[in-house]
Amino acid sequence: MNNFTNARIFISGGTGSWGQTLTRALLQSYDVGEIICFSRNENQQVMMKRQFDSPKIKYVIGDVRDRDAVIKATVGVDYIFHLAAMKHVPLCEEMPLECIKTNINGTQNIIDAAILNKVKKVIDVSSDKAVEPINTYGMTKAVGEKLIIQANSISDYTRFV
């Protein structure tokens, strides 16, 4: 297990249920330096800020689909947890291009930013739907996994898991 003591940690999709759970666990288990909670949901950020009330959390409005925003928000970061995803199967089926933009292009933006900013490690959260996928969501998560795995061969510094 990594020691996140004094680390700067970036969480994409930080206001989601997994992001909030991860934030809570990191604050309880480690003396982290800073957690950057990156999400496009302004209301959820306000609610989370009230709930956590921690000076160690920095809230950044942004979208993984915006490469420049991801690069800017990950400057000086030690670890990235990539949790952002379009995950509701019916919506992914209705709007497959939007799903691709978030789950595939967004993952590539995380990879690019991590390599450019010399992040130590990227931890990608996927889904059981990526195994033998039968829908758009599963397919995009499977491609995201392939991108993460392949990123290890193009970076000598950043590790991707």
Buried (B, 14 or more C-beta within 10 A) or exposed (E): EEEBEEBBBBBBBBBBEBBBEBBEEBBEEBEBBBBBBBBBBEEBBEEBBEEBEBEBBBBBEBBBBBBEBBBEBBBEBBBBBBBBBBBEBEBBEEBBEBBBBBBBBBBBBBBBBBBBBBBBBBBBBBBEBBEEBEBBBBBBBBBBBEBBEEBEEEBEEBEBE
